Amino acid sequence: MQFGIFSVGDVTPDPTTGRTPSEHERITAMVRIAQKAEEVGLDVFATGEHHNPPFVPSSPTTMLGYIAARTSTLRLSTATTLITTNDPVKIAEDYAMLQHLSGGRADLIMGRGNMAPVYPWFGKRLQDGIPLAIENYALLRRLWREETVDWEGTFRTPLEGFTATPRPLDGIPPFVWHGSIRSPEIAEQAAYYGDGFFANHIFWPKEHFIALVNFYRERFEHHGHGSADQAIVGLGGQAFMRRRSQDAVAEFRPYFDVAPVYGHGPSLEEFMEGTPLSVGSPRQVIEKTLTFTEHFGHYQRLLWVMDHAGLPLKTVLEQLDHLGEEVVPALRAELDTKRPAHVPEAPTHASLKAARDGSTGDTSTAG
């Protein structure tokens, strides 16, 4: 089981002080948060990709490469890489380079993104979102798996005798998750290729995401990659903790009420009732998180968003202490005990290499 955090990289005023961090402060804070995640024993740090204010992570591989040089075990991922507006040739080369620099600790979550204006900024049309995702990813897979590619499609110039460099580390492409909050076509794409499916279910009621994950599982089995319960599922999470639950609620409420992603909507209590958001003691976060398997079955990755809505860096680092010292150890013990033997762990570079080479032994660690 992989536990980690993801950051959308928003630059948001602290509603309790009115102070807005600079872009430089926010970028360096994200690096410190990633380092802290490794220090407290988390497995994954993922950064979003955005090309508009108030967000700063426009170049995920630059940031992740920098973090790779300052960590040794942390898996580096995205949330998400825009498969629609990025050139698949550049994705192939950038993430293969990140693989090499990180020693195989890199994977990525592909997605269409949820910012409509980004399409024309990169010469694309919003209405082509699904066809772009399908065509671009089909090309990306070939670029990683074939030494020389001849290709012609609808949305970019043809390729003739093209070789993407560097080649994937050990000849093994980075593992891909497909992220979606609403599109069954993306769940179908993940199932067709036997890739992972990441349901970032932090915004909408769980019933919506239960249906999406179940659809992915059914199609994963239909396409012959294993039984439905062996499909590779990732989930989003969100929490804010203090020793006393009433203190957590009182401290987090002003941040929730003005948060760019869901502020000015349902109340904090309504949002906690309908989504994975947990605000309370570490024990309450553990108990709520343990209910996820009741809704989604056994899954392989859980990423919390912890650093948004203007929360100060000091507060975020305190939240990671709670995760690493109390929440994640309890979840590991409980979830690993209950996981059936035939349900796989999340793929890593080491496990994919071992599977290709016919090796045996423990391949569940990062690498």
C-alpha positions in Angstrom: 0.0 0.0 0.0 1.4 3.4 -1.0 0.5 6.5 1.2 1.5 10.0 0.2 0.4 13.5 -0.5 -0.3 15.6 -3.5 -0.2 19.4 -3.9 -2.1 21.5 -6.4 0.3 24.3 -5.7 -2.2 27.1 -5.1 -1.0 30.5 -4.0 -3.8 31.5 -1.7 -4.0 34.2 1.0 -4.1 33.0 4.6 -7.6 34.0 5.6 -6.6 34.3 9.3 -3.8 36.8 8.5 -4.5 38.1 5.0 -0.9 37.4 4.0 -0.3 35.9 0.5 2.9 34.0 0.0 5.1 34.8 -3.0 5.4 32.4 -5.9 9.0 31.7 -4.7 7.8 30.9 -1.2 5.1 28.6 -2.4 7.5 26.7 -4.7 10.1 26.2 -2.0 7.4 25.2 0.4 6.3 22.4 -1.9 9.9 21.1 -2.0 10.1 21.2 1.8 6.8 19.4 2.1 8.0 16.7 -0.2 11.2 16.3 1.9 9.1 16.2 5.0 6.9 13.5 3.5 10.0 11.2 3.1 11.2 12.1 6.6 8.0 10.9 8.2 7.8 7.7 6.2 5.3 8.5 3.5 5.8 6.8 0.1 4.7 9.3 -2.5 4.8 13.0 -3.3 2.7 14.2 -6.3 2.5 17.6 -7.8 -0.3 19.0 -10.0 0.2 20.7 -13.3 -1.3 24.1 -13.8 -0.6 27.0 -16.2 -2.7 29.7 -14.7 -2.7 31.8 -11.5 -3.1 31.2 -8.6 -1.2 28.0 -9.2 2.6 27.6 -9.5 3.5 24.1 -10.7 3.6 24.6 -14.4 6.7 22.4 -14.8 6.2 19.2 -12.9 9.3 17.4 -14.1 11.6 20.3 -13.2 10.2 20.3 -9.6 10.3 16.5 -9.3 13.8 16.3 -10.7 14.9 18.8 -8.0 13.1 16.8 -5.3 14.6 13.6 -6.6 18.1 15.0 -5.9 17.1 15.8 -2.3 15.4 12.5 -1.4 16.3 8.8 -1.6 13.1 6.7 -1.2 10.2 9.0 -2.0 8.2 8.1 -5.1 7.6 11.1 -7.4 4.4 11.4 -9.3 2.0 14.0 -10.7 -1.6 14.9 -10.1 -2.1 15.2 -13.0 0.1 15.4 -16.2 -2.1 17.0 -18.9 -2.2 14.3 -21.7 -4.4 16.6 -23.7 -2.4 19.8 -24.0 1.2 18.4 -23.7 2.9 16.9 -26.7 3.2 13.1 -26.1 6.8 13.3 -27.5 7.8 15.7 -24.8 6.0 13.7 -22.1 7.9 10.6 -23.2 11.2 12.3 -23.0 10.7 14.3 -19.9 9.4 11.4 -17.8 12.0 9.0 -19.0 14.6 11.6 -18.0 13.0 11.8 -14.6 13.1 8.0 -14.3 16.8 8.0 -14.8 17.5 10.9 -12.4 15.3 9.4 -9.7 16.6 5.8 -10.0 13.2 4.6 -11.1 11.2 6.4 -8.4 8.9 8.1 -10.9 5.4 7.4 -12.2 2.6 9.7 -13.3 -1.1 10.3 -13.3 -2.5 11.2 -16.7 -5.5 13.4 -16.9 -7.4 15.9 -19.0 -7.3 18.6 -16.4 -10.3 20.6 -15.2 -9.3 24.1 -16.4 -11.1 24.7 -19.7 -9.0 27.8 -20.7 -5.8 25.7 -20.9 -6.8 24.1 -24.2 -6.6 27.2 -26.5 -3.4 28.4 -24.6 -1.7 25.3 -26.1 -3.4 25.4 -29.5 -6.1 22.8 -28.6 -9.9 22.8 -28.5 -11.8 21.9 -25.3 -14.3 19.8 -27.3 -11.5 17.5 -28.4 -10.5 16.6 -24.8 -11.5 13.0 -24.9 -10.1 12.2 -28.4 -6.9 14.0 -27.5 -6.5 12.0 -24.4 -7.0 8.7 -26.3 -4.8 9.5 -29.3 -2.0 11.2 -27.3 -1.7 8.3 -24.8 -1.7 5.7 -27.6 1.2 7.5 -29.1 3.0 7.9 -25.8 2.8 4.2 -25.1 4.4 3.5 -28.5 7.2 6.0 -27.9 8.1 4.3 -24.6 7.9 0.8 -26.0 9.2 1.0 -29.5 12.7 2.1 -30.5 11.6 3.6 -33.8 8.1 5.0 -34.3 6.2 5.8 -37.5 3.0 7.4 -36.7 0.2 9.6 -38.1 -2.8 10.9 -36.2 -5.4 13.7 -36.1 -3.9 16.2 -33.6 -0.2 16.5 -34.3 2.3 16.3 -37.2 3.3 12.8 -38.2 6.4 11.0 -37.0 8.7 9.1 -39.3 11.5 7.0 -38.0 11.4 8.8 -34.6 13.2 7.6 -31.5 12.4 9.3 -28.1 15.5 9.8 -25.9 16.4 8.9 -23.4 14.9 5.5 -23.5 13.0 4.4 -20.4 15.2 3.1 -17.6 15.9 -0.6 -18.0 13.5 -0.6 -20.9 10.6 -0.3 -18.6 8.2 2.7 -19.0 7.0 4.6 -16.0 3.8 3.2 -14.5 0.8 5.2 -15.5 -2.3 6.0 -13.5 -5.3 7.7 -15.3 -7.0 10.3 -13.2 -10.6 11.3 -13.6 -13.4 12.8 -11.6 -16.2 12.4 -14.2 -15.2 10.6 -17.4 -16.0 6.9 -17.9 -14.0 7.1 -21.2 -10.8 7.7 -19.1 -11.7 4.8 -16.8 -12.1 2.7 -19.9 -8.8 3.8 -21.2 -7.1 2.8 -18.0 -8.8 -0.6 -18.0 -8.0 -1.3 -21.7 -4.3 -0.9 -21.1 -4.2 -2.5 -17.7 -3.0 0.7 -16.2 -4.0 2.2 -12.8 -7.0 4.4 -12.2 -6.9 7.3 -9.8 -10.2 8.6 -8.5 -9.6 11.9 -6.8 -12.8 11.8 -4.9 -12.3 14.8 -2.7 -14.9 17.0 -4.3 -18.0 15.1 -5.0 -20.1 12.5 -3.0 -18.6 9.1 -2.8 -21.5 7.5 -4.7 -20.3 9.1 -7.9 -16.8 7.7 -7.6 -18.0 4.3 -6.5 -19.7 3.9 -9.8 -16.7 5.2 -11.7 -14.2 2.8 -9.9 -16.6 -0.1 -10.3 -16.8 0.5 -14.0 -13.0 0.6 -14.2 -12.8 -2.7 -12.3 -15.3 -4.4 -14.5 -13.6 -3.3 -17.7 -10.2 -4.2 -16.3 -11.4 -7.8 -16.0 -13.2 -7.6 -19.3 -9.9 -6.8 -21.1 -8.2 -9.8 -19.5 -5.8 -8.1 -17.1 -7.0 -10.0 -14.0 -10.1 -10.2 -11.8 -11.9 -7.0 -11.0 -10.5 -6.9 -7.5 -7.0 -7.0 -8.9 -7.4 -3.7 -10.7 -5.0 -1.0 -9.6 -6.9 1.8 -7.8 -5.8 5.0 -6.3 -7.9 7.4 -4.2 -7.6 11.0 -3.1 -8.0 12.0 0.6 -8.1 15.1 2.7 -7.6 15.7 6.4 -6.8 18.3 9.0 -5.9 17.1 12.5 -5.4 18.3 16.0 -5.3 16.4 19.3 -8.8 17.5 20.1 -11.4 17.4 17.3 -13.0 20.6 18.3 -9.7 22.4 17.9 -9.2 21.0 14.4 -12.6 22.1 13.3 -12.2 25.6 14.7 -8.7 26.0 13.2 -9.6 24.6 9.7 -13.0 26.2 9.2 -11.8 29.7 8.0 -9.5 28.0 5.5 -12.3 25.7 4.3 -14.8 28.6 4.0 -12.7 30.5 1.5 -10.8 27.7 -0.3 -10.6 28.2 -4.0 -11.7 24.7 -4.8 -14.8 24.4 -2.6 -15.2 27.5 -0.6 -18.5 29.5 -0.4 -20.4 26.2 -1.0 -21.6 23.5 1.4 -20.7 23.9 5.1 -17.7 22.1 6.5 -19.9 19.6 8.2 -21.9 18.9 5.0 -18.7 18.4 3.1 -17.3 16.0 5.7 -20.5 14.0 5.5 -20.4 13.6 1.7 -16.7 13.4 0.9 -13.5 11.9 2.3 -12.6 15.2 4.1 -11.8 14.4 7.7 -11.3 17.2 10.2 -10.7 16.0 13.8 -8.3 13.9 15.8 -5.8 11.5 14.2 -8.0 8.6 15.5 -11.0 10.0 13.6 -9.0 10.3 10.4 -7.9 6.7 10.8 -11.4 5.5 11.4 -12.9 7.4 8.4 -10.1 6.3 6.1 -10.7 2.7 7.0 -14.2 3.0 5.6 -12.8 3.6 2.1 -12.4 -0.2 1.4 -16.1 -0.6 2.2 -17.0 1.7 -0.7 -14.1 1.0 -3.2 -12.7 -2.4 -2.4 -9.0 -2.9 -1.8 -6.9 -0.2 -3.4 -3.2 0.4 -3.8 -2.5 4.2 -3.3 -3.9 6.9 -1.2 -2.8 10.5 -1.6 -3.9 13.3 0.7 -4.0 17.0 -0.1 -2.7 18.8 2.9 -1.2 22.1 1.8 -3.9 24.1 0.1 -6.3 27.0 0.9 -3.6 29.3 2.4 -2.5 26.9 5.2 0.9 28.1 6.6 3.9 25.8 5.9 4.4 25.3 9.6 0.9 24.0 9.9 1.2 21.7 6.9 4.4 20.2 8.3 2.6 19.5 11.6 -0.1 17.7 9.7 2.5 15.5 8.0 3.9 14.6 11.5 0.4 13.4 12.4 0.2 11.4 9.2 3.6 9.8 9.6 3.6 9.1 13.3 0.0 8.0 13.9 -2.3 7.8 10.9 -0.3 5.9 8.3 1.2 3.3 10.6 -2.2 2.4 11.8 -3.6 2.3 8.3 -0.7 0.1 7.1 -1.2 -2.4 9.8 -5.0 -2.6 9.3 -5.1 -2.6 5.5 -2.1 -4.9 4.9 -3.6 -7.5 7.2 -7.0 -7.4 5.4 -5.6 -7.4 1.8 -6.2 -10.8 0.1 -3.0 -12.4 -1.2 -4.2 -12.3 -4.8 -4.7 -8.5 -4.7 -1.4 -6.8 -5.9 0.5 -3.9 -4.5 0.9 -0.8 -6.6 3.5 -1.4 -9.3 6.9 0.1 -8.9 9.9 0.1 -11.2 11.4 -2.8 -9.2 8.3 -4.9 -9.4 7.7 -4.3 -13.1 11.4 -5.2 -13.8 11.1 -8.4 -11.7 7.9 -9.4 -13.5 9.5 -8.8 -16.9 12.7 -10.8 -15.9 10.8 -13.6 -14.2 12.4 -12.7 -10.8 10.9 -13.7 -7.5 11.0 -12.1 -4.1 9.8 -8.9 -2.5 9.3 -6.2 -5.1 6.8 -4.1 -3.3 9.2 -1.4 -2.1 9.9 1.8 -3.9 12.4 1.8 -6.6 
